[in-house]
Amino acid sequence: MSEPAIKPRPQFRNLGLSDLLTYRQPPAALSSILHRISGALLFLALPVILVPLFAQSVQSPATFAAMQSWVANPFCKIILLVLMWGYFHHFCAGIRYLTLDLHIGNAREPSQRSGALVLGIGLALTVVFGLKLFGVW
């Protein structure tokens, strides 16, 4: 009888701080991480930015005009662009997770494809609405 082949044990090494910049996450993992970040961003921006803007816009025509001049500032537009990305990504990733909860696309390949699709659609919607925000059309 022959001796059974002894397989070497796999070695798992922790990532160092310098490795984090070069480590490439799969699209599904990146989508998941960004889903959490966008949710936290929207949650924290709600009482600080979104509710005061809405309250000022519906208070009176004078406050609406003041809000319009404030939103015309390029720095404010960049903040609104980031919030738009957060909303679009969070919405698309939420739909992805609802389909995963229905056991649709749970295998590795469809999951990676849907993660990449979420990233692409979120960025595409942000670009389209960002162009409208900055007055390209």
Salt bridges, closest charged atoms under 4 A:
GLU109 OE2 - ARG113 NE 3.96
